[in-house]
Amino acid sequence: MDTEDKLKELSKEQLINIINWTRRDLYNAAINTELNSFVRGWCRMLKEAIEYQVTKAFNTLVKEEE
C-alpha cells in the first residue's frame, strides 16, 4: 500500500495532526541556524506552500457554502 492509499484511510483528526506536525517540523528547520541558508529557505518555502494550499482549499469550501 503506497502513501496515498494510506492517507485515504486516515481520519480527519489524523490528517490534521500530520499536517500540523509537518508544519512545525518545517518551521523548526527554517529557524535552525545549524542548517545552511539554502535548507532553511527550502523549509520556509515548503511550509508556506502547505499553508497556501490549506488556505486555497478553505476559501474554495467557503465559496461553495455561500
N, C-alpha and C positions, 0 to 999 in steps of 0.2 A: 504494500500500500504506500503510495507516494504522499508527500506532504500535503498536497492539495486535497487529496481524498481524506486525509486525517483531519484537516481543518473543517471540512464539511460535516464531520461527525461531532465536533465540539459544540458545547453550549455557548450561548451568548456571553455568559459570565466568563467562561474560559477564554473566549476570543478577546474580550475586553482586557482581561489580565495579561494576555500575551502582548497585545498592542502596548499597554502601559509599561510592561517590563522592558519591551524593546525601546520605547521612547526614553525611558530612564537610563538604560544602558548606553544609548547613543548620546544622551546629554552628558553623562558622566565621562564618556570617552572624549567628547568635544571640549570639555574643560580640563582634561588631564594633561598637564604640562609635560609629563614624561613622554607623551606621544609627539611625533613631529607635526608640524602645522598642516601638512597635507592630509594626514589621517584625521586630525581634529576637524579640519574643514569638511572632509568627506562625511564624517559622522554628523556634523551640523546639517549638511545638505540632506542626508537620509532622514534625519529627524524632521526637518521641515517638509520633506516630501510626504512623509506619513501624515503629518498634521494637515497638509494641504488636501490630501485625498480624503481624510476624515471630514474636513470642513466641506469639501465639494459634495460628498455623499450626503451629509447632513442638510446642506442647502437644497439639494435635489429632493430630499424627503420632505422638507418644509414646503417647497413649492407644490409638491404632489398633494399635500394635505389642504392646500388653500382652495 
